[in-house]
Amino acid sequence: MSEQQGQSQSLKDWLPVRIARGMAVTFKQMFRKDVTEQYPKEIVPPPARAHMGRHLLNKYDNGLEKCIGCELCAFACPADAIYVQGAENDPDNPVSPGERYAKDYQINYLRCIGCGLCVEACPVRALTLTSYYEMAFQSREEAIFTKEQLLEPPPPLGTAEADREALH
């Protein structure tokens, strides 16, 4: 390292220069436009490909469930938030097109970290993430979504009963 580079480096490390650089950053931020959102009065929809919300169990057009009860989503979940109990499908009254179906399916949203590994693990694309992120719970039991709840598509953003109460 040459002597000139050493002097330049020592000037940058000099305390008044470091303070001035820090104040310049602060001064720049003072004149930036604010990005305050008026949530929940004005709900900005997430980007089209932002899947970060509630899970949805999909069905085929004929009404059969896509979930075949393989339990791969539960094994892939790092937070152990998914419980699946598979059972043999009744040939006379099938629930899903395969040999098995999900007899019991639960997702605990107090544990779910929203990573999406469960969606990637599903071999039949039975589980997807939606853009519905407005979830609030009054008790621990409400945070555990059952198969019946997960089969229903979530309401559009801003239409839930709790959201309407918050606006008044």
Backbone as JSON, one array per atom type, in Angstrom:
{
  "sequence": "MSEQQGQSQSLKDWLPVRIARGMAVTFKQMFRKDVTEQYPKEIVPPPARAHMGRHLLNKYDNGLEKCIGCELCAFACPADAIYVQGAENDPDNPVSPGERYAKDYQINYLRCIGCGLCVEACPVRALTLTSYYEMAFQSREEAIFTKEQLLEPPPPLGTAEADREALH",
  "N": [[0.84, -1.17, 0.0], [0.61, 2.13, -0.91], [1.94, 5.3, 0.25], [0.25, 7.44, -0.31], [-2.26, 6.22, -0.67], [-2.64, 5.29, 1.91], [-2.86, 7.72, 3.35], [-5.2, 8.67, 2.21], [-7.03, 6.73, 3.04], [-6.88, 7.07, 5.82], [-7.96, 9.6, 6.03], [-10.6, 9.09, 5.33], [-11.38, 7.61, 7.51], [-11.33, 9.44, 9.51], [-12.91, 11.0, 12.22], [-14.67, 13.4, 12.04], [-15.23, 13.32, 9.26], [-16.53, 10.88, 8.97], [-18.8, 11.38, 10.52], [-19.97, 13.45, 9.03], [-20.58, 12.06, 6.66], [-22.5, 10.28, 7.6], [-24.49, 12.09, 8.44], [-25.16, 13.13, 5.97], [-26.51, 10.99, 4.78], [-28.74, 10.87, 6.46], [-29.82, 13.41, 5.97], [-30.52, 13.19, 3.28], [-32.62, 11.33, 3.46], [-34.58, 12.79, 4.72], [-35.95, 14.29, 2.83], [-37.25, 12.55, 1.22], [-40.15, 11.11, -0.37], [-42.97, 10.19, 1.56], [-44.11, 6.86, 2.24], [-46.54, 5.95, 3.28], [-49.18, 3.76, 3.83], [-52.69, 3.62, 3.71], [-53.91, 1.48, 5.16], [-56.44, -0.34, 6.8], [-58.24, 0.93, 5.14], [-57.67, 1.6, 2.48], [-56.9, -0.87, 0.45], [-54.15, -2.18, -0.93], [-53.69, -4.27, -3.57], [-51.71, -7.24, -3.63], [-48.86, -8.01, -5.77], [-49.49, -9.8, -8.86], [-48.26, -12.34, -8.97], [-47.59, -12.83, -6.39], [-47.69, -15.02, -4.04], [-48.45, -15.47, -1.0], [-50.1, -15.94, 1.05], [-52.96, -17.41, 2.53], [-53.47, -20.96, 2.45], [-54.87, -23.12, -0.09], [-56.85, -25.85, -0.8], [-57.22, -27.6, -3.69], [-59.73, -28.56, -6.12], [-60.87, -30.87, -8.64], [-62.55, -30.23, -11.79], [-64.77, -31.87, -11.85], [-65.5, -32.07, -9.22], [-64.1, -33.76, -7.53], [-61.58, -34.1, -5.03], [-58.25, -32.89, -5.32], [-56.21, -33.67, -3.66], [-54.35, -36.48, -2.72], [-53.7, -37.62, -0.37], [-51.01, -38.22, 0.24], [-49.22, -37.18, 2.03], [-46.85, -35.8, 1.62], [-46.6, -33.03, 1.72], [-46.79, -32.5, 4.45], [-44.46, -33.72, 5.34], [-42.57, -32.13, 4.09], [-42.83, -29.68, 5.3], [-41.08, -27.37, 7.2], [-41.76, -26.28, 9.63], [-43.47, -27.97, 10.82], [-46.25, -27.63, 10.57], [-48.36, -28.77, 9.25], [-50.81, -31.28, 9.22], [-51.67, -34.38, 8.05], [-53.86, -36.99, 7.46], [-54.01, -39.81, 5.79], [-56.23, -41.96, 3.94], [-57.74, -44.99, 2.66], [-59.34, -44.86, -0.48], [-62.79, -45.07, -1.18], [-64.05, -47.18, -3.61], [-66.66, -47.11, -4.59], [-67.72, -44.65, -3.82], [-65.85, -42.32, -4.48], [-63.5, -39.94, -3.12], [-61.29, -38.67, -4.03], [-59.39, -38.92, -7.12], [-57.45, -40.91, -6.93], [-56.02, -43.87, -5.29], [-55.97, -43.26, -2.67], [-57.05, -40.79, -0.23], [-57.21, -37.61, 1.49], [-58.12, -37.99, 4.63], [-58.15, -36.5, 6.97], [-57.12, -33.19, 7.19], [-55.1, -30.62, 8.18], [-53.94, -27.31, 8.83], [-51.85, -25.49, 10.82], [-51.82, -22.24, 11.48], [-50.45, -20.76, 13.32], [-48.03, -21.88, 13.46], [-47.16, -22.02, 10.82], [-44.85, -20.79, 8.46], [-45.04, -19.71, 6.0], [-43.44, -20.48, 3.81], [-43.81, -21.99, 1.52], [-42.88, -24.5, 0.81], [-44.46, -26.72, 1.09], [-46.25, -26.52, -1.0], [-44.56, -26.86, -3.17], [-43.83, -29.5, -2.75], [-46.05, -31.03, -3.28], [-47.27, -33.53, -5.37], [-49.44, -33.5, -7.11], [-50.39, -30.97, -7.39], [-52.31, -30.16, -5.52], [-52.36, -28.42, -3.43], [-52.18, -24.98, -2.99], [-50.86, -21.64, -2.64], [-52.57, -18.71, -1.79], [-53.28, -15.21, -2.43], [-54.42, -14.08, -0.26], [-53.97, -12.53, 2.63], [-54.98, -11.53, 4.97], [-55.41, -12.48, 7.93], [-56.6, -13.04, 11.08], [-56.79, -14.12, 14.42], [-58.82, -15.08, 17.19], [-58.45, -17.03, 19.03], [-56.38, -19.91, 19.76], [-57.45, -22.18, 18.63], [-58.9, -21.23, 16.44], [-56.89, -20.71, 14.67], [-56.14, -23.03, 13.5], [-56.72, -24.45, 10.58], [-59.1, -26.48, 9.03], [-59.75, -29.26, 6.8], [-62.17, -28.77, 5.45], [-62.36, -25.97, 5.64], [-60.1, -25.23, 4.19], [-60.71, -26.11, 1.65], [-62.53, -24.28, 0.76], [-62.48, -21.35, -1.2], [-60.64, -18.39, -0.34], [-62.09, -15.24, 0.78], [-62.32, -12.18, -1.21], [-59.75, -9.67, -0.8], [-60.24, -7.45, 1.92], [-62.94, -7.91, 2.36], [-63.72, -9.46, 4.47], [-65.51, -10.11, 7.52], [-64.36, -9.14, 9.91], [-62.7, -7.18, 8.87], [-64.51, -5.27, 7.91], [-65.63, -4.43, 10.31], [-63.45, -3.17, 11.48], [-63.21, -0.86, 10.01], [-65.14, 0.87, 10.9]],
  "CA": [[0.0, 0.0, 0.0], [1.45, 3.33, -1.01], [1.72, 6.29, 1.3], [-0.88, 8.27, -0.71], [-3.47, 5.45, -0.35], [-2.74, 5.26, 3.37], [-3.38, 9.01, 3.78], [-6.59, 8.75, 1.76], [-7.81, 5.86, 3.92], [-6.94, 7.66, 7.16], [-8.87, 10.74, 5.95], [-11.96, 8.55, 5.34], [-11.65, 7.12, 8.85], [-11.3, 10.55, 10.43], [-14.22, 11.08, 12.84], [-15.59, 14.39, 11.44], [-15.65, 12.87, 7.93], [-17.52, 9.82, 9.17], [-20.03, 12.02, 11.0], [-20.54, 14.18, 7.9], [-21.17, 11.08, 5.75], [-23.73, 9.8, 8.25], [-25.48, 13.16, 8.4], [-25.6, 13.25, 4.59], [-27.52, 9.95, 4.58], [-29.92, 11.32, 7.19], [-30.36, 14.57, 5.28], [-31.16, 12.7, 2.06], [-33.85, 10.64, 3.81], [-35.57, 13.76, 5.18], [-36.68, 14.85, 1.71], [-37.9, 11.5, 0.44], [-41.6, 11.06, -0.26], [-43.44, 9.17, 2.49], [-44.79, 5.72, 1.63], [-47.54, 5.49, 4.23], [-50.37, 3.17, 3.24], [-53.88, 3.82, 4.53], [-54.5, 0.17, 5.36], [-57.23, -1.18, 5.9], [-59.21, 1.7, 4.35], [-57.27, 1.43, 1.09], [-56.14, -2.1, 0.38], [-53.35, -2.31, -2.15], [-53.55, -5.7, -3.85], [-50.33, -7.68, -3.86], [-48.59, -8.32, -7.18], [-50.22, -10.96, -9.36], [-47.58, -13.6, -8.69], [-47.21, -12.88, -4.98], [-48.48, -16.03, -3.33], [-47.86, -15.4, 0.33], [-51.18, -15.94, 2.03], [-53.62, -18.62, 2.99], [-53.44, -22.13, 1.57], [-56.12, -23.54, -0.7], [-56.89, -27.21, -1.34], [-57.91, -27.51, -4.98], [-60.6, -29.65, -6.58], [-61.02, -31.01, -10.09], [-63.81, -29.67, -12.3], [-65.87, -32.79, -11.56], [-65.78, -32.01, -7.79], [-63.21, -34.6, -6.74], [-60.44, -33.39, -4.45], [-56.96, -33.23, -5.94], [-55.32, -34.25, -2.66], [-54.37, -37.94, -2.7], [-53.33, -38.07, 0.96], [-49.66, -38.79, 0.24], [-48.56, -36.59, 3.2], [-45.56, -35.19, 1.28], [-46.61, -31.64, 2.18], [-46.5, -32.51, 5.88], [-43.04, -34.05, 5.51], [-41.75, -31.02, 3.59], [-43.02, -28.48, 6.13], [-40.04, -27.28, 8.21], [-42.32, -25.83, 10.9], [-44.38, -29.02, 11.28], [-47.55, -26.98, 10.69], [-49.39, -29.49, 8.49], [-51.15, -32.64, 9.64], [-52.48, -35.08, 7.05], [-54.12, -38.41, 7.72], [-54.5, -40.42, 4.56], [-57.07, -43.15, 4.07], [-58.04, -45.65, 1.4], [-60.49, -44.31, -1.17], [-63.89, -46.01, -1.44], [-64.27, -47.21, -5.06], [-68.05, -46.8, -4.92], [-67.96, -43.23, -3.58], [-64.5, -41.77, -4.33], [-63.31, -38.54, -2.71], [-60.26, -38.19, -4.95], [-59.25, -39.89, -8.21], [-56.45, -41.94, -6.65], [-56.37, -44.94, -4.37], [-56.06, -42.69, -1.32], [-57.51, -39.41, -0.11], [-56.88, -37.04, 2.8], [-59.26, -38.11, 5.54], [-58.04, -35.33, 7.84], [-56.09, -32.27, 6.71], [-55.09, -29.42, 9.02], [-52.77, -26.43, 8.81], [-51.79, -24.62, 11.99], [-51.23, -20.98, 11.02], [-49.54, -20.22, 14.34], [-46.72, -22.47, 13.17], [-46.8, -21.86, 9.4], [-43.95, -19.67, 8.18], [-45.33, -19.23, 4.66], [-42.29, -20.7, 2.93], [-44.26, -22.57, 0.26], [-42.29, -25.81, 0.52], [-45.55, -27.7, 1.0], [-46.79, -26.41, -2.36], [-43.57, -27.47, -4.07], [-43.75, -30.94, -2.52], [-47.27, -31.71, -3.72], [-47.08, -34.08, -6.72], [-50.63, -33.32, -7.95], [-50.77, -29.55, -7.29], [-53.55, -30.06, -4.76], [-52.21, -27.34, -2.46], [-51.61, -23.75, -3.53], [-50.92, -20.47, -1.78], [-53.34, -17.61, -2.37], [-52.81, -13.87, -2.08], [-55.22, -13.62, 0.88], [-53.07, -12.48, 3.78], [-55.65, -10.92, 6.12], [-55.85, -13.52, 8.84], [-56.47, -12.72, 12.49], [-57.43, -15.17, 15.2], [-59.14, -14.74, 18.57], [-57.99, -18.12, 19.89], [-55.48, -20.84, 19.09], [-58.26, -23.13, 17.86], [-59.27, -20.59, 15.18], [-55.71, -20.66, 13.8], [-55.97, -24.35, 12.87], [-57.68, -24.58, 9.49], [-59.41, -27.87, 8.72], [-59.87, -29.58, 5.38], [-63.34, -28.1, 4.92], [-62.04, -24.56, 5.49], [-59.08, -25.08, 3.16], [-61.33, -26.37, 0.35], [-63.26, -23.08, 0.36], [-61.57, -20.27, -1.58], [-60.73, -17.26, 0.59], [-62.82, -14.08, 0.22], [-61.44, -11.13, -1.74], [-59.16, -8.83, 0.24], [-61.06, -6.35, 2.41], [-64.35, -8.25, 2.45], [-63.98, -10.27, 5.66], [-66.34, -9.45, 8.54], [-63.49, -8.4, 10.82], [-62.19, -5.99, 8.16], [-65.57, -4.27, 7.87], [-65.77, -3.88, 11.66], [-62.31, -2.31, 11.76], [-63.35, 0.41, 9.31], [-66.15, 1.73, 11.56]],
  "C": [[0.88, 1.23, 0.0], [1.07, 4.32, 0.08], [0.5, 7.15, 0.99], [-2.19, 7.54, -0.41], [-3.69, 5.39, 1.15], [-3.3, 6.56, 3.91], [-4.85, 9.15, 3.4], [-7.49, 7.92, 2.66], [-7.94, 6.47, 5.3], [-7.86, 8.88, 7.17], [-10.32, 10.26, 5.98], [-12.34, 8.06, 6.75], [-11.67, 8.23, 9.89], [-12.72, 10.82, 10.94], [-15.12, 12.17, 12.24], [-16.07, 14.0, 10.04], [-16.72, 11.79, 8.06], [-18.84, 10.39, 9.65], [-20.73, 12.74, 9.85], [-21.2, 13.22, 6.91], [-22.48, 10.54, 6.32], [-24.83, 10.84, 8.22], [-26.01, 13.36, 6.97], [-26.68, 12.21, 4.27], [-28.82, 10.38, 5.25], [-30.6, 12.47, 6.46], [-31.07, 14.17, 3.99], [-32.52, 12.08, 2.36], [-34.95, 11.62, 4.22], [-36.44, 14.27, 4.04], [-37.29, 13.81, 0.79], [-39.41, 11.55, 0.64], [-41.99, 9.93, 0.7], [-44.18, 8.06, 1.73], [-45.8, 5.11, 2.6], [-48.75, 4.96, 3.48], [-51.53, 3.32, 4.21], [-54.63, 2.49, 4.72], [-55.26, 0.19, 6.68], [-58.23, -0.4, 5.05], [-58.93, 1.59, 2.86], [-56.37, 0.2, 1.0], [-55.45, -2.17, -0.98], [-53.19, -3.8, -2.43], [-52.09, -6.07, -4.07], [-50.1, -7.94, -5.34], [-49.23, -9.65, -7.58], [-49.57, -12.28, -9.0], [-47.1, -13.7, -7.25], [-48.14, -13.84, -4.25], [-47.86, -16.19, -1.94], [-48.9, -15.55, 1.42], [-51.66, -17.32, 2.41], [-53.52, -19.74, 1.97], [-54.84, -22.43, 1.03], [-55.95, -24.96, -1.22], [-57.76, -27.18, -2.59], [-58.74, -28.75, -5.25], [-60.53, -29.7, -8.1], [-62.36, -30.42, -10.49], [-65.01, -30.56, -11.97], [-66.18, -32.86, -10.06], [-64.9, -32.89, -6.93], [-62.03, -33.77, -6.23], [-59.16, -33.83, -5.14], [-56.04, -33.94, -4.96], [-55.48, -35.77, -2.6], [-53.89, -38.5, -1.36], [-51.95, -38.67, 1.06], [-48.82, -38.28, 1.41], [-47.19, -35.99, 2.89], [-45.48, -33.75, 1.75], [-46.27, -31.57, 3.66], [-45.03, -32.83, 6.14], [-42.14, -32.9, 5.09], [-41.82, -29.79, 4.48], [-41.96, -28.4, 7.23], [-40.57, -26.88, 9.58], [-43.28, -26.85, 11.5], [-45.79, -28.46, 11.51], [-48.67, -27.74, 10.02], [-49.55, -30.9, 9.05], [-52.07, -33.24, 8.59], [-52.63, -36.53, 7.5], [-54.75, -38.98, 6.46], [-55.33, -41.65, 4.85], [-57.32, -43.73, 2.68], [-59.34, -45.08, 0.82], [-61.53, -45.39, -1.41], [-64.16, -46.03, -2.94], [-65.69, -46.85, -5.47], [-68.36, -45.3, -4.79], [-66.6, -42.54, -3.4], [-64.5, -40.29, -3.93], [-62.28, -37.88, -3.62], [-60.04, -39.26, -6.01], [-58.26, -41.02, -7.93], [-56.96, -43.03, -5.73], [-56.59, -44.41, -2.95], [-56.65, -41.28, -1.4], [-57.11, -38.91, 1.28], [-58.13, -37.08, 3.67], [-59.31, -36.9, 6.46], [-56.88, -34.48, 7.34], [-56.19, -31.0, 7.54], [-53.81, -28.64, 8.8], [-52.88, -25.49, 10.0], [-51.07, -23.34, 11.59], [-50.42, -20.27, 12.11], [-48.13, -20.76, 14.13], [-46.24, -22.19, 11.76], [-45.93, -20.62, 9.2], [-44.1, -19.16, 6.75], [-44.22, -19.44, 3.64], [-42.68, -21.3, 1.59], [-43.65, -23.91, -0.08], [-43.36, -26.89, 0.39], [-46.15, -27.69, -0.42], [-45.85, -27.07, -3.36], [-43.53, -28.99, -3.94], [-44.95, -31.7, -3.08], [-47.14, -32.21, -5.15], [-48.26, -33.83, -7.65], [-51.15, -31.89, -7.92], [-52.12, -29.37, -6.58], [-53.52, -28.86, -3.81], [-51.56, -26.14, -3.14], [-51.7, -22.65, -2.48], [-51.69, -19.37, -2.5], [-52.71, -16.28, -1.97], [-53.59, -13.3, -0.9], [-54.37, -13.69, 2.13], [-53.72, -11.91, 5.03], [-56.21, -12.01, 7.03], [-55.55, -13.08, 10.27], [-57.29, -13.74, 13.27], [-57.67, -14.69, 16.63], [-58.66, -15.82, 19.54], [-57.06, -19.03, 19.08], [-56.26, -21.81, 18.2], [-58.66, -22.55, 16.51], [-58.11, -20.6, 14.18], [-55.44, -21.99, 13.11], [-57.09, -24.51, 11.84], [-57.85, -26.06, 9.15], [-59.55, -28.04, 7.21], [-61.05, -28.83, 4.75], [-63.08, -26.61, 4.7], [-61.05, -24.33, 4.35], [-59.63, -25.37, 1.76], [-62.12, -25.16, -0.15], [-62.27, -21.99, -0.05], [-61.73, -19.09, -0.62], [-61.51, -16.1, -0.05], [-61.84, -13.08, -0.38], [-60.91, -10.27, -0.59], [-60.1, -7.69, 0.62], [-62.51, -6.67, 2.57], [-64.69, -9.08, 3.68], [-64.75, -9.45, 6.69], [-65.49, -8.61, 9.49], [-62.94, -7.13, 10.17], [-63.25, -4.89, 8.14], [-65.77, -3.63, 9.24], [-64.65, -2.91, 11.98], [-62.44, -0.94, 11.11], [-64.3, 1.36, 10.01], [-65.68, 2.22, 12.89]]
}
